[in-house]
Amino acid sequence: MSEKMEMMTQDEQHPVAVRKAPTVTPSVDIYENDDEILLYADMPGVAKDAIAINLENGRLTINGHRKISSDGEAQFEEFGEVEYERAFSVPQGIDINKVKANMDNGVLALHLPKSEAIKPRQIAVQVG
């Protein structure tokens, strides 16, 4: 029996197999500059409409689902269906209304702009 088989239920005539996709943690690179935090998450095969991003109470969660459709029964499967999941604590001061995300070649780019209140400022020294 496959590891992917979560449970097997059977009615009178037809067994029904319920499969659950494995959950994996996507690889992530995080960069920070004066204006924003930039996060790159590697999520190959995930369509943009299969991604959910939530930023609430200082917690960022990223979820994505890669679904592979094929004709026929799998004989050997290394690159199948998968759930991507990752969560982060985000510092206070992210301007939630300006957060942007885009998906390109299997890489999710998430721009988390800093609010003006937390951006570094240069303070001029006055003489006298």
Buried (B, 14 or more C-beta within 10 A) or exposed (E): EEEBEEEEEEEEEEEEEEEEBEEBEBEBEEEEEEEBBBBBBBBEBBEEEBBEBEBEEEEBEBBBBBEEEEEEEEEEEEEBBBBBBBEBEBEEEBBEEEBEBEBEEEBBBBBBBBEEEEEEEEEEEEEE
